[in-house]
Amino acid sequence: MPALCRDCLTEFDDSRRCPACGSPRVVAHEELFSLSIAHMDCDAFYASVEKRDDPSLMSKPVIIGGGRRGVVSTACYVARIRGVRSAMPMFQALKLCPDAVIIKPRMEAYVEASRAIRRMMEELTPDIEPLSLDEAFMDLSGTARLHGHPPAVMLARLIRRMRDELGLTGSIGLSHNKFLAKVASDLNKPHGFSVIGKAETDDFLRDKPVRLIWGVGAAAQASLDKAGIRTFSDLLRWDRTELIARFGSMGDRLWHLARGQDRRRVSAHAPMKSISNETTFHEDTADPDLLDGHLWRMAEKVADRAKAKGLAGRVVTLKLKRADHSLISRRISLRDPTQMADTIYRTARGLFDQVGEEGPYRLLGCGISDLLGADAADRSGDLREPQAKRRSEAERATDAIRARFGPDAILKGRALR
């Protein structure tokens, strides 16, 4: 059976230890040197960057997040052993791990580390599809002749370079499509390297829970439970037409994934689906002026990102979370896509007014989706609002002044609330 030492990168036949260096960190698989679709996921990325930059944190439980009122962005594996998970309310995380060191996110440090990893990936293949700062798909098909080694060796080299040059670790999933590569990268974290071959796909999936499918959240899982679908074996008993009739387009996707089929290509230019911003308050609030000020600042941030990327959104979304963590979400489609803060704010404010007095709230957010190019943005104006065109022109002028003199050169009064 083909095998690879993850420490010295020696290729050999299956053995419990590397014959060259004696390391037990060996990955062996019949298809090891023929597979080329990979998913790389950094291990507890934000927390790992913090521990690298402050070695005194190395043995301590570290949680990245925003104070007691916020949520956990990520947690190191020491904290995860205690039950702390991403997106968990901070107060709950501190009950599980009261001695945790809480660190506010340092996005500039994480972005810098992510860019360094990305540069290493680009030395392997141009076909990289980032999913976030700390994970990406890679297609290394046809690169063996270029590098003189099969993809598995180059992936192990990537992880070794991340460790040696950046002080960060990651886990690799290697398979024959994106779905299975992502599943594989989660099998043996941290410091993992897992392989799912074509020949074993059916046997591997058969008894696995459907929540293994990326994107199947609590709501989708509840719908599947009602249909008696909990494992991939359950899915295999359904006809494709029945799944589509019951679950729509998701049913067609489920039918293919139940058979380990995923035709999506690794795309270096996967389109952005939405742009949003949200904040968690230190104290629950129903103060209308405070909420309005936050909503305006969020609309500005969303608009700034849309303008920077040359995008506009046809759908505006409002998100609210009550004190009991229940969510309220509202969305509306616009006549024309927009990238203007004024339009995003006024639309989101209208959605907020429709919700009524259901606060106090612990979280507020807004965003745009159904994104198009900026050339399609804000063409016809708002016929119901004669001043919309003038406000749009004023916003463009404000953008130009801020670009020249800095972001604080002009502030709206509502931004100070």
N, C-alpha and C positions, 0 to 999 in steps of 0.2 A: 504494500500500500504506500503511495507517495506520502512523504512526510517532510516537514520543514521545522527547523529550529528557529524560534522567534527571537532568540538572543544573538546568535552568530550568523543566522540566515543560511545555514548549510542545508542543502537538499539531499535527502536520502530515503531509503526504504523504511517502512514503519518500525519504530523502536520506542521504548519507553523513555529513553534519554538520548540526547544528541551524541552521536559517536565522535564529533569533533571537539565539543567543549563540555560535554557531560550535563548540560542543562536539561531539566525536566520540562521546560516550557516548549513543548512540541505540539504541533497541530498536524494530524494525519487524516487523510480522507481519499477515497478512490478517485474523486473528481477534483482534488485540490488544485491541480495545475491546469485544468481546462475551463474553470469558471472565471468570469470577468466582470460581473456586476457586483458592486460593493456598496455598503453603507458604513460610514465612519461616524461614530458618536463619541464625543469627548466625555470623560468620566467626571461627573459633578463639576462642570466646567467653571462656573463662577467661583465656587468654593475652592477649587483647585488653584485658580489664579491667585486668590487671596492667600492661600497657604504657601504657595511658591514665593510670593512677595513678602510674606511675614512668617518665617520658619517657626516662630514661637507658637503658631497656631497648629502646627503639624499634627499633634496628637489630640487636639481638642475638637469637640463638636462645633461645627461652624454652620450658621444659617445665614443666607443672603436674603434680605428683605427689608421692608420699610417700617420699623417700629411695631409696637404691640397691636396697632389697629390695622396693619397691613396683612399681606399674605406672604408665604414663603416663595421666593423666586427659585431657589435651589438649596439643597443641603448636602453637606459632605456625607460620606458613607458612615462615619462615626455617628452622626445624628440620625441617619436613615435606619440604623440598627435599632434605635430607640422608637422608631415609628414615624419620624418626621418625613413628610412628602411635599413635593412641589404643589403650589396652589392651596396648601392648607392654611387656614387662618393662623396668624402669628400667635395669638393667645393660646390656641390649642397646641401648637408646636412647643411652646414654652412649658406647658403642663407636662408634655411627654419628655422634654429635655430641658429642665430648668437651668442647667449649667452651660447652656449653649452660648457661644459668642455670636452676637447679632451684628452683622455688617451691612451697611447700606450699599446698594449696587454701585460699582465704579465702572460705568459703561465704557468709558474711554479705554480703560485697561483691558476689558474683555474684547473690545473691537480690535485693539492692537494685536492681541494674542490670536484672534480669529484670522486676521489678515496674514499673520506669519504662517499659520497652518495652511491657509489657502494657497500661499506661494509654494509651499512644499507639495501640495496636491497638484498644482499646475505643472510641476516638473514631471509628473507621472502621466497626466492625460489632460487634454483640453475639455473633455466631457465631464464637467462637474456641475451638479445641481444642488446648490446650498438650500437647506431647509430652515436654518437659523444660524446664529453665530457659531454653534458648537456641533453641528452635524451636517452631513452632505452625502449625496449619492455620487458615485464615480463609475464610469464605464471605461474599463481598460482593455476592451476588445481590440485586438490588432497591435498591442503595444509590446508584445513579447520580443519581437525582432528588434525593435528600437532599443529596449533596455537590456536585452540579452538574458532576461529571466521572465518567467510567467507572472501574471498579476499578483498571485498570492505572495510571492517573494517581495515584490515592490511595496505591497501594502504593509507587510511586516516591517520593512525598512522605514516606511513612513512613520509608523508608530514608534519605532526605536529613535528616529530623529526628533520627533515631538518630545520624547522623554529626555533625550540627551541635550538637545539644543534649547528647548523651551521650558523644560521642567513640568510638562503636562502629559497626561496619559489619555488614551482613547481605546475604544473597542471596535473591532471590525466584524461585519457580517458579510459573508461572501456567498453568492448564489447565482442562479441563472435569470432572475428578474428582480425588480425593485422591491416588490412586496416581501419576498422571502429574504432578501438581503437585509431589509430593516428588521424583520423578525429575528434573523440570526444574530444581529448586533446586540440584541437584548438578552441573549441566552446565557451569557457567561460574564456579565459585567461585575466589577471593573476589570480592566486589563484583558478583555476577552478577545478571542479570535475564533469565530464559529462558522461552520460551513453547512449549507443545506444543498445537496446535489439534486439533479434531475431524477435520478433513479429512486431516491428515497422520499420524494416530495409527498406522494399520496400517503405513505405510512406515517410520515412525520406529522402531517396535518390532521389525520383522521380523528383522533380523540382530543385535539386541542380545543379550548373554548373560543367562541367566535369573537370575544373581546380582544383576542390577539390581533384582529384586523385594525389597522391604523384608521382612526376616524370613527370607530364605533364607540360612541360615548354612552352616557347613562340613558338618554332618551331612546337612542337606537337599540340599546340592549333591552330596554323595557318592551319595545315593540317586538323584538325577536323572541323574547321570553313568552309573550302572549301567543306567539305562533308555535311555541314548543321548540324553538331553535336555540340551542345552547352550545353545541359543538359543531365542528365541521362535518361530522357524520350526519348530524341532523340536517344540515344544509344539502348534503348529497341526496337526500330522499325527496327533495323538491324538484319539480320540473322547472326549467328556465322560465317558461311562460307564466307559471304560477307565482314564482318569486317576483317577476316584473309586475304582475297584476296586484300583488299584495304590497310591494315596497317601491314600485316605480323604478327609476334609474338605479337606485341602490340595489334593487333585486338582481339586476343584470350583473352588476359588479360583484355581488355576493356569489352568484352562480359560478363566475370565472375564478374568483379567489378560492372557492371551496375546492377547486381542482388544481390549485397552485398556478393559475394562469394570470399573467399580468403583462399586457403588451405595451405598457407605457415605456417610452424611451427616456433615458437620462438626458435631460435638456438643460443646457447651460443658460438658456434664456427663458426659463419658465416665467410666465407672467405673474405679476403681483395681483392678488385677488382683492385686497382691501387695504385701507389706511385708517388707523384709529388711534385714539389717545384716551387714557382713563386715569383716574386718581382715587386712592382710598383715603378717606378723611381720618384724622386722629380721633375725632369724636363724631358720632352720628349727628347729622344736621338736617334741619328742614328750613333753615334760613334762606328765603328766596333770593336776597341780594348776594349772599355768598355762593349759592348754587349757580346763579346767573353769571357771576364773575368767572367761576371755574369753567362754565360751559363756553364762554367766549374765548378764554385762553386755550381750551382744547380745540375749538374750531380753528383758531389761528395756527396751532401746531399742525393740525391735519392739513390745512391749506398750504402751509409752508412746505410740508413734505410732498404734497401733490404737485406744487409748482416746481420744486427742485427736480422731481422725476418726470416732469412733463406729462402728468396724468390728470384726469378728471373723473369724478364719480357720478353715476346716475342715481344711486341709492344712498340716502342719508339714514344712519342708524343711531338711536339713543339707547344707552344701557344704564340701568339703575340697579343697585343692590340694597335691599332693606337691612335693618339691624339684625333680622333673623336669618340673613344670607340668602333669602329668596330673591330671585332675579326678575326684573321687568325689562323687556326689550321691545322697542318700537322701531319701525322702519317705514320709509315712504320713498316712492320713485319720483324723480323730478322730470319735468318736461325736457330739459337739456341737462347733460352732465355738467358738473361744476367743480371748480378748484378755488372758489372764492370763499374766504373766511366768513364774510357777511352772509352769504347764502347758506352756508353750512350751519352757522349759528342760528339764523332766523328759522330755518327748517327744524333743527333740533329743538329749539325753544318751543316751537309749535307742538312738537311731539311731547315735550315735557308738560306743557299746559294741558294736553289731552289726558295725561296720566292722573292729574289732579293731586290732591293732598294725601298721598299714600306714604309719606315719609314718617319719621326721619330716615335719611339714607346714609350708608357707610361708603358707598362707591358711586361714582358718576363717570360716564364715558360717552364719547360720540365718535363717529367715523363715517367714511364713505366706502362704497363698494360698487360692483359692476363697472370696473374702471375702463376708460378709453383714453385715447391720446388727447392732449390738451387742445389740439386744433378743432375739436368738436365741442369745446367748453363754452358755456355761457353765451350762446349765439343770439337767442331771441329775447333775452331779458325776461322780466316778470311783468306780464301785462296787468296783473292785479296790483302791482307796486310801482307807480310811476318813477319813484326816486331810485329804483334798483340800479339803473344804468349809471346814474351819477355816483352812487356809492361804490360801484364797481370801478369806475375811473379813479375815484379817490383812493381806493385800495391799491390799485396798480401804482399810483403815484407814491403812496406810502411805502410800497415794496421797493421802489427805486431809491427812495431816500434812505431806507434802512440798509440797503445793499451798499450804499456809499458811506454812511456815517455810523452804522452799527444798529443792532436790533432794538436798542432802547431810545433811538433818536425820536421816535413818535410812539406814544402810548394812547390808547383809548381810555376814556374814563372808566368804562365798565371793567377794564382789565385790572384796575386797582382795587376792586371789591374783594 
